[in-house]
Amino acid sequence: MRLIFLFCLFITVQVIFAQSKITGRVIDFQTRTPIPYSLIKYGNLRTFTDQDGKFSLFFSGPDSVIVVSASFYQPREIIIQNNADLEITLLPEEQNIEAITVTALRIESRLLNSTGAVSLITGGQISLNSPIALEPSLNQVPGVFMHSGSLNTNRITIRGIGSRTPYGTSKIKAYLDDIPLTSGDGETNLEDISLLAISQVQVVRGPVSGVYGSGLGGAILLKTIPGSEAFRVQANFMRGSYGTHKEGISVTSNREKSSHLLVTDFTYSDGYRENNQYNRSNLFSWNRFEIGEKGRLSVLFDFVDLKAFIPSSVDYQTYLTTPEKAAANWANVKGNEDVRKIRGGISYQYAVTSGIKASVTGMTTYSTNLELRPFNLLEEGSLTGSGRFSLNYKSPGFEWNAGTEIFVESYNWATYRNQKALPENMLSDNREIRQWTNLFGLARWEPVSSLAIEPGINLNVTRYDYTDRFVTDGDASGRRNFPSIVSPRLGLNWQTSERTALFGVISHGFSAPSLQETLQPDGQVNPEIQPETGWNFELGIRGKPPGNKLFYDITAYRMLISNLLVARRTGEDAFVGVNAGKTTHNGLELDLRYFGKPIRTINWTVQSNATLTYYRFDEFIDLDNNYSGHALTGVPPMVFNNIVEIRTGKGWITSLNHRYSEKLPLNDANTVYSEALHLINWRLGKNFRFFNLDWKINGGINNLFNTHYASMYLINAPSFGTTPPRYYYPGLPRNYYLTVQIAFIN
């Protein structure tokens, strides 16, 4: 026994003395100030920097690699050569954006080496732009145009796709981590997501059908990335104009084998307009666990409880004289939506070998909505289930990802004659089963270190089953199986220098019509209507010139769209879908960012992005109307965003944001146009430490010069009887807000 004890003691001493101790300090590259709570990882070991940015860690020997990361900074890998004291500098995400890793095309690469038009919005940008809405951040992405009629009414277009959707967002795919936010008929809602849960947004501009299936416009991917701290509790408070306030708490924990994020918040607003109250509660949880040496389990849960009143759009005279008024018919019935949503997802990734990983993901969403409208009461309920299985193989110079994704949604909807959802008041009762399946394959081949070739292909099968359960006026049940659609994609990236790359893409895209668009006026399924399809051709360049001060991302593209889907209105709340022609989308997107040299302890950034477009109906004949040659409805031909941001070493930050949007056509005939828009917002904030707590206080003035404008338009607004068409959702006049964040970090 004594010999065994001595042997174990000898081995333990050998292990301890075989290790070396490294000490270091992590600081901001430009301000030279310490970065506390940075995460230092060495294998499965983790440690954190203290308030002065200092850390110590045992490592096994020369050529060991540590990974250093911190919230809002670009991570770095450091190779340790000896046990000397290290000084490690980190660049803010925005200033080293070309080196950030993106996964928007399902194969990991640096943004600089991406083969497509991918844009990144960092957590720092999101928190600075708005405490309650994603709209200001998305509108800083070239090619993206987001209307916001109110907190619960939005429309997002990418490269003009979806611009003619009447009330919401369509033909764009969206995901919250792995959970689809796009319904089975192509509708997307982002407005009910808590911004406290979002750490990064990746936007793919242009068709993504070769990767995600239906999505002619592109994809918006919301990412949850917990901070680097071992333990953090943060309280968030916001007060703004028109009775707007928000309260929330977020908890972050990083342990040796797991990471966790819990967010709960509450948002309320009286609104600027009549019948404009908004009341939303969110509960969000994200957890990741390391299972053994090869497995990783991720679990996500999101709950939304929302009641929002609907002021709707108004006519031009009301918009000019009394923009605070709601549409009379919506105000009379106090129209509103009452929504509950539960989203959940679980994903398991297993390293089969050093080069092969298998991943399986399952997601579900359940939602209900009771919407009171002037013409009826709408009752909705949906249950969605989806799953994805993929295999990823990676070796030097080559990577491929292949698998299948299945989506099934049961959507039930009924309308009632008045404010009571009772059987005797029923006007319609319907069930839709929406199903699609994607088989996808993607590869990245680097024949030489400076050249990447990414071929991809997707096979989609979409099917709708419709059951008319209100047969008093006849049974209109039917089924629509769309032909299988093959969507290829080929992307290239040529890195011409250490900091510059050229890229090009040829891709096919499609968007299936919603089931409502497949129904004929008599309620029967139209067997002739086809998905909207298109080809995309683009060339771009991104990078930094010598000096590391200017980042540029410039893309020219041409999209050719066929089988244009037109929602022909047959009543105040009734549409019929038809394939009515072709459009051409030509455009130029520019994203320029200049990072100024520090003047003492002051850093400044200037960002300008622009979208220049020439979108036209090539062939567009709707009944007796020939709109061929007209400008595409709902898209401005020119948009500019200019941002000046100044940060000091003392924690002050201020920014001035200018947005210009040229006038856009409001109807297909191009007889009604909006006005051109100049909008300026200002922000001021201070970060400091007080009572051993980290404080962030930010305030802002939106619409600084009190511009009268419309924040959203109802495209092709109808006119019934003698009432004028209601094109306009009035935007907010000058308004103010103040946010306070208080964090305890261990």
KAHUZI-V568586 format. One record per residue. N is the residue number from 1. SS is DSSP state (H for helix, E for strand, - for the rest). PHI is phi in whole degrees, 0 to 359 (999 if undefined). D_LAST is the distance of its C-alpha to the last C-alpha in Angstrom with 1 decimal. Layout:
N/SS/PHI/D_LAST
N/SS/PHI/D_LAST
This chain:
1/-/999/43.3
2/H/297/42.9
3/H/293/43.5
4/H/297/40.8
5/H/298/38.2
6/H/296/39.1
7/H/296/39.0
8/H/297/35.4
9/H/297/34.3
10/H/297/36.0
11/H/297/34.3
12/H/299/30.8
13/H/297/31.6
14/H/297/32.9
15/H/296/29.8
16/H/297/27.5
17/H/282/29.9
18/H/285/30.4
19/-/271/26.8
20/E/242/25.9
21/E/254/22.8
22/E/245/21.7
23/E/238/19.7
24/E/191/19.1
25/E/218/17.7
26/E/254/17.1
27/E/225/18.7
28/E/289/20.4
29/-/300/24.0
30/-/266/25.7
31/-/277/23.9
32/-/64/22.8
33/-/271/19.5
34/E/293/16.3
35/-/248/14.1
36/-/287/10.4
37/-/65/8.1
38/-/293/11.5
39/E/264/12.1
40/E/247/14.8
41/E/245/17.0
42/E/225/20.0
43/-/63/21.9
44/-/268/19.9
45/E/272/17.4
46/E/225/14.0
47/E/215/11.7
48/E/226/9.4
49/-/285/10.4
50/-/273/9.1
51/-/298/10.0
52/-/265/13.5
53/-/80/13.4
54/E/264/14.3
55/E/207/14.1
56/E/218/16.4
57/E/201/17.8
58/E/272/21.0
59/E/223/23.6
60/-/271/27.0
61/-/165/29.3
62/-/304/30.7
63/-/69/30.4
64/E/291/27.1
65/E/241/25.1
66/E/246/21.4
67/E/245/20.0
68/E/248/17.6
69/E/219/16.3
70/-/207/14.2
71/-/302/14.6
72/-/71/18.1
73/E/238/19.1
74/-/282/21.7
75/-/298/20.6
76/E/226/22.5
77/E/259/23.9
78/E/240/24.5
79/E/269/27.2
80/E/271/26.7
81/-/263/30.0
82/-/206/29.2
83/-/263/26.5
84/-/290/26.7
85/-/288/23.8
86/E/259/23.0
87/E/241/22.5
88/E/250/21.4
89/E/255/22.1
90/E/240/21.1
91/-/264/23.3
92/E/304/22.2
93/H/308/23.4
94/H/296/26.3
95/H/269/27.6
96/H/230/27.7
97/H/297/28.7
98/H/292/31.6
99/H/263/29.4
100/-/290/27.1
101/E/279/27.9
102/E/238/29.6
103/-/233/30.8
104/-/299/32.9
105/-/260/36.1
106/-/69/34.6
107/-/233/34.8
108/-/291/31.9
109/E/203/32.8
110/E/290/31.7
111/H/303/32.7
112/H/301/35.1
113/H/261/36.9
114/-/292/36.9
115/-/266/40.5
116/-/223/40.2
117/-/279/39.4
118/E/247/35.7
119/E/243/33.5
120/E/234/29.7
121/E/247/27.7
122/E/275/24.1
123/H/299/21.1
124/H/298/21.3
125/H/295/25.0
126/H/299/24.6
127/H/293/22.2
128/H/281/24.4
129/H/288/27.7
130/-/196/27.4
131/-/277/24.9
132/-/229/27.3
133/-/222/29.7
134/-/274/29.8
135/H/303/33.3
136/H/299/32.6
137/H/288/30.6
138/H/295/33.2
139/-/287/36.0
140/-/268/34.6
141/-/265/35.5
142/-/299/39.2
143/-/89/41.4
144/E/256/39.4
145/E/227/40.8
146/E/246/39.0
147/E/272/40.9
148/E/220/39.1
149/E/287/41.6
150/E/195/38.9
151/-/297/35.4
152/-/244/37.1
153/E/227/39.9
154/E/219/39.3
155/E/220/41.2
156/E/245/39.9
157/E/238/42.4
158/E/234/42.0
159/-/54/45.0
160/-/83/47.1
161/E/284/46.6
162/-/89/46.3
163/-/291/47.5
164/-/260/50.3
165/-/292/48.2
166/-/297/49.1
167/-/236/45.9
168/-/208/43.0
169/E/252/41.6
170/E/218/43.5
171/-/67/44.2
172/E/227/40.6
173/E/274/38.3
174/E/218/34.7
175/E/224/31.9
176/E/255/28.4
177/-/52/27.0
178/-/259/30.0
179/E/270/31.2
180/E/294/34.4
181/-/259/34.4
182/E/260/38.1
183/-/286/40.6
184/-/294/43.6
185/-/256/45.8
186/-/92/43.6
187/E/275/42.0
188/E/234/38.4
189/-/234/36.1
190/-/248/32.7
191/-/286/32.6
192/-/258/30.9
193/-/274/27.7
194/-/288/24.5
195/H/292/23.3
196/H/294/19.7
197/H/268/20.2
198/-/256/21.9
199/-/253/20.4
200/E/196/23.8
201/E/232/27.5
202/E/248/30.2
203/E/240/33.8
204/E/261/36.9
205/E/262/39.9
206/-/105/43.2
207/-/305/44.4
208/-/239/41.9
209/H/296/44.4
210/H/292/44.5
211/H/241/40.9
212/H/244/40.2
213/-/83/43.7
214/-/303/44.7
215/-/164/43.2
216/-/291/45.7
217/-/276/43.6
218/E/151/40.3
219/E/217/36.9
220/E/238/33.6
221/E/245/30.6
222/E/270/27.4
223/E/244/24.4
224/-/256/21.0
225/-/227/18.4
226/-/302/14.8
227/-/296/12.4
228/-/272/11.1
229/-/288/7.3
230/-/296/6.3
231/E/207/5.2
232/E/215/6.4
233/E/238/9.0
234/E/231/11.7
235/E/258/15.0
236/E/233/18.0
237/E/227/21.3
238/E/219/24.5
239/E/229/28.0
240/E/214/31.1
241/-/295/34.9
242/-/62/37.0
243/-/68/34.8
244/E/278/32.0
245/E/209/28.5
246/E/214/25.4
247/E/229/22.4
248/E/198/19.6
249/E/227/16.2
250/E/233/14.3
251/E/234/11.6
252/E/240/10.4
253/E/219/9.6
254/E/238/10.7
255/-/244/12.1
256/-/298/14.9
257/-/240/17.6
258/E/201/16.4
259/E/224/14.7
260/E/218/14.6
261/E/217/15.0
262/E/231/16.3
263/E/229/18.0
264/E/224/20.4
265/E/210/22.3
266/E/223/25.7
267/E/235/28.1
268/E/221/31.3
269/E/209/34.1
270/-/286/37.6
271/-/85/38.7
272/-/284/41.1
273/-/256/44.0
274/-/296/45.9
275/-/51/44.8
276/-/231/41.4
277/-/293/38.8
278/E/219/35.7
279/E/217/33.3
280/E/222/30.7
281/E/238/27.8
282/E/230/25.5
283/E/226/23.4
284/E/226/22.0
285/E/221/20.2
286/E/227/19.8
287/E/219/19.1
288/E/229/19.9
289/E/231/20.6
290/E/274/22.1
291/E/255/25.3
292/-/66/26.6
293/-/269/27.1
294/-/238/29.0
295/E/251/27.9
296/E/217/25.3
297/E/245/25.2
298/E/238/23.9
299/E/229/24.2
300/E/230/24.3
301/E/220/25.3
302/E/217/26.2
303/E/235/28.1
304/E/231/29.9
305/E/235/31.9
306/E/226/34.0
307/E/228/37.0
308/E/224/38.4
309/E/274/41.8
310/-/239/43.9
311/-/279/45.9
312/-/64/47.3
313/-/269/49.2
314/E/230/52.0
315/-/282/55.2
316/H/297/55.7
317/H/294/57.3
318/H/296/54.5
319/H/302/51.9
320/H/284/53.7
321/H/259/54.5
322/-/224/52.2
323/-/296/49.2
324/-/286/47.2
325/-/286/49.6
326/-/271/49.0
327/-/301/51.7
328/H/302/54.2
329/H/292/54.4
330/H/286/50.7
331/H/293/50.4
332/H/297/53.4
333/H/263/51.8
334/-/53/48.2
335/-/303/47.2
336/E/200/43.7
337/E/238/41.7
338/E/233/39.7
339/E/240/37.4
340/E/231/35.2
341/E/223/33.6
342/E/231/31.7
343/E/240/30.6
344/E/212/29.4
345/E/208/29.2
346/E/221/28.7
347/E/223/29.0
348/E/232/29.4
349/E/240/29.8
350/E/228/31.5
351/E/276/32.4
352/-/296/36.1
353/-/224/36.6
354/-/295/34.9
355/-/244/36.6
356/E/237/36.9
357/E/236/34.3
358/E/250/35.2
359/E/223/33.4
360/E/229/34.3
361/E/225/32.9
362/E/232/33.9
363/E/224/33.3
364/E/214/34.7
365/E/221/34.9
366/E/235/36.7
367/E/217/37.6
368/E/227/40.1
369/E/209/41.5
370/E/240/44.1
371/E/244/45.4
372/E/270/48.0
373/-/233/50.3
374/-/299/53.6
375/-/262/55.6
376/-/186/54.1
377/E/252/51.1
378/E/257/49.1
379/E/244/47.3
380/E/235/45.2
381/E/207/43.3
382/E/219/42.0
383/E/229/40.6
384/E/242/39.4
385/E/228/38.8
386/E/213/38.2
387/E/210/37.5
388/E/218/37.3
389/E/235/38.0
390/E/214/37.8
391/E/241/38.3
392/E/237/36.9
393/E/242/38.6
394/E/222/37.5
395/E/219/39.3
396/-/304/39.7
397/-/84/41.3
398/E/209/41.5
399/E/210/39.4
400/E/220/40.5
401/E/224/39.1
402/E/218/41.4
403/E/173/41.4
404/E/222/42.2
405/E/227/40.6
406/E/236/42.2
407/E/225/41.8
408/E/225/43.6
409/E/227/43.4
410/E/257/45.5
411/E/241/46.0
412/E/247/48.0
413/E/214/49.3
414/E/218/51.9
415/E/239/53.3
416/E/230/54.9
417/-/289/57.6
418/-/218/55.7
419/-/276/52.6
420/-/241/52.9
421/-/276/51.9
422/-/245/54.9
423/H/305/57.3
424/H/289/60.2
425/H/260/58.5
426/E/290/57.5
427/E/252/58.6
428/E/201/57.0
429/E/210/55.0
430/E/222/53.7
431/E/227/51.6
432/E/237/50.4
433/E/250/49.1
434/E/251/47.6
435/E/224/47.1
436/E/213/46.3
437/E/227/45.8
438/E/245/44.7
439/E/249/45.5
440/E/232/43.7
441/E/214/43.8
442/E/224/42.1
443/E/218/42.3
444/E/228/41.2
445/E/241/43.6
446/E/243/43.3
447/E/298/46.8
448/E/227/45.7
449/-/296/42.3
450/-/263/43.1
451/E/234/44.4
452/E/236/42.8
453/E/238/45.0
454/E/237/43.5
455/E/273/46.1
456/E/206/45.2
457/E/208/47.1
458/E/224/46.5
459/E/249/49.0
460/E/243/48.5
461/E/234/50.4
462/E/239/50.1
463/E/213/51.9
464/E/240/52.2
465/E/243/53.9
466/E/241/54.9
467/E/240/56.3
468/E/271/58.1
469/-/265/57.9
470/-/245/59.9
471/-/260/63.3
472/-/302/65.5
473/-/259/66.1
474/-/108/66.3
475/-/264/63.9
476/-/256/62.2
477/-/303/60.0
478/E/190/59.7
479/E/222/57.8
480/E/227/56.9
481/E/255/56.1
482/-/278/55.4
483/-/300/56.6
484/-/300/54.1
485/E/243/52.6
486/E/259/51.8
487/E/240/49.4
488/E/275/49.3
489/E/212/47.0
490/E/224/47.3
491/E/237/44.8
492/E/230/45.1
493/E/220/42.9
494/E/240/44.3
495/E/276/42.0
496/E/282/44.5
497/E/205/42.2
498/-/300/38.7
499/-/236/37.5
500/E/224/40.2
501/E/214/41.3
502/E/255/44.0
503/E/218/43.8
504/E/213/46.3
505/E/219/46.4
506/E/237/49.1
507/E/215/48.0
508/E/252/49.5
509/E/219/48.1
510/E/206/49.1
511/E/222/48.2
512/-/286/49.9
513/-/293/51.4
514/-/291/50.0
515/H/297/52.2
516/H/300/53.3
517/H/288/54.5
518/H/273/56.5
519/E/273/58.4
520/-/276/61.8
521/-/305/63.0
522/-/275/64.6
523/-/91/61.3
524/-/282/62.4
525/E/288/60.2
526/-/277/61.4
527/-/281/62.1
528/-/263/62.5
529/-/295/59.2
530/-/240/57.2
531/-/298/53.6
532/E/283/53.0
533/E/232/52.7
534/E/192/52.3
535/E/244/52.0
536/E/237/49.5
537/E/231/50.2
538/E/215/47.8
539/E/227/47.3
540/E/207/44.4
541/E/217/42.9
542/E/214/39.3
543/E/151/37.7
544/E/224/37.4
545/-/284/40.2
546/-/305/40.0
547/-/110/37.6
548/-/60/34.7
549/-/252/34.8
550/E/240/36.5
551/E/251/35.6
552/E/226/38.4
553/E/216/38.9
554/E/234/42.5
555/E/225/44.2
556/E/247/47.7
557/E/215/48.7
558/E/217/51.6
559/E/241/51.4
560/E/244/54.5
561/E/253/54.1
562/E/240/56.9
563/-/54/57.6
564/-/309/55.9
565/E/276/54.9
566/E/242/56.2
567/E/271/55.3
568/E/275/58.7
569/E/284/58.4
570/E/244/61.0
571/E/186/59.7
572/-/297/57.0
573/-/227/54.6
574/E/227/56.5
575/E/226/56.4
576/E/233/58.3
577/E/271/57.0
578/E/221/59.4
579/E/272/59.3
580/-/239/60.9
581/E/155/60.6
582/E/224/58.6
583/E/227/56.3
584/E/239/55.3
585/E/241/52.0
586/E/252/52.0
587/E/201/49.1
588/E/226/47.1
589/E/242/43.3
590/E/229/41.7
591/E/228/38.1
592/E/237/37.8
593/E/224/34.8
594/E/245/35.1
595/E/253/32.3
596/-/288/33.5
597/-/292/33.3
598/-/302/31.1
599/E/251/33.1
600/-/59/31.3
601/-/245/27.8
602/E/247/29.0
603/E/244/28.8
604/E/222/30.9
605/E/232/31.5
606/E/241/34.7
607/E/237/34.9
608/E/228/38.2
609/E/228/39.1
610/E/218/42.4
611/E/232/44.3
612/E/244/48.1
613/E/228/50.0
614/E/219/53.6
615/E/254/53.5
616/E/220/56.9
617/E/284/58.7
618/E/287/61.1
619/E/225/62.8
620/E/206/62.1
621/E/239/64.9
622/E/241/64.0
623/-/57/67.1
624/-/268/69.5
625/E/259/66.9
626/E/248/66.6
627/-/256/63.3
628/-/303/63.7
629/-/90/62.7
630/-/284/60.5
631/E/290/57.0
632/-/298/54.3
633/-/289/53.3
634/-/85/49.9
635/-/232/48.6
636/-/286/48.8
637/-/288/50.5
638/E/210/48.1
639/E/223/44.4
640/E/233/42.5
641/E/235/38.9
642/E/231/38.0
643/E/228/34.6
644/E/243/33.9
645/E/233/30.2
646/E/234/29.2
647/E/236/25.9
648/E/242/25.4
649/-/293/23.2
650/-/270/22.4
651/-/96/20.7
652/E/278/23.9
653/E/215/25.1
654/E/218/28.4
655/E/213/30.6
656/E/233/34.1
657/E/240/35.2
658/E/245/38.9
659/E/235/40.3
660/E/239/44.0
661/E/228/45.7
662/-/289/49.4
663/-/299/51.6
664/-/229/51.7
665/E/287/54.5
666/-/261/54.0
667/-/219/56.8
668/-/294/58.4
669/-/285/61.6
670/-/60/59.7
671/-/264/61.5
672/-/233/58.4
673/E/235/55.6
674/-/283/52.5
675/-/266/52.0
676/-/294/50.1
677/E/232/46.7
678/E/241/44.7
679/E/227/41.3
680/E/234/38.9
681/E/238/35.3
682/E/229/33.2
683/E/231/29.5
684/E/213/27.6
685/E/212/23.9
686/E/216/21.5
687/E/251/17.9
688/E/201/16.5
689/E/243/13.8
690/E/208/14.8
691/-/56/13.7
692/-/59/10.2
693/E/237/10.1
694/E/268/11.2
695/E/243/14.7
696/E/227/17.3
697/E/241/20.8
698/E/228/23.6
699/E/225/27.2
700/E/203/30.2
701/E/236/33.9
702/E/268/35.3
703/-/56/39.0
704/-/307/39.2
705/-/259/43.0
706/-/56/43.6
707/-/289/45.3
708/-/274/47.3
709/-/207/46.5
710/E/256/46.1
711/E/269/42.7
712/E/198/44.4
713/E/230/48.0
714/-/270/49.9
715/-/292/51.8
716/-/54/55.5
717/-/301/55.2
718/-/276/58.3
719/-/234/60.9
720/-/249/62.5
721/-/64/65.8
722/-/264/65.7
723/-/282/62.0
724/-/287/60.6
725/-/295/57.9
726/-/254/54.3
727/-/275/52.5
728/E/248/49.8
729/E/253/46.3
730/E/298/45.8
731/-/277/42.6
732/-/290/40.6
733/-/290/42.0
734/-/309/39.8
735/E/215/36.6
736/E/232/33.4
737/E/206/29.7
738/E/220/26.5
739/E/238/23.0
740/E/229/19.8
741/E/240/16.3
742/E/236/13.5
743/E/235/9.9
744/E/257/6.8
745/E/235/3.8
746/-/245/0.0
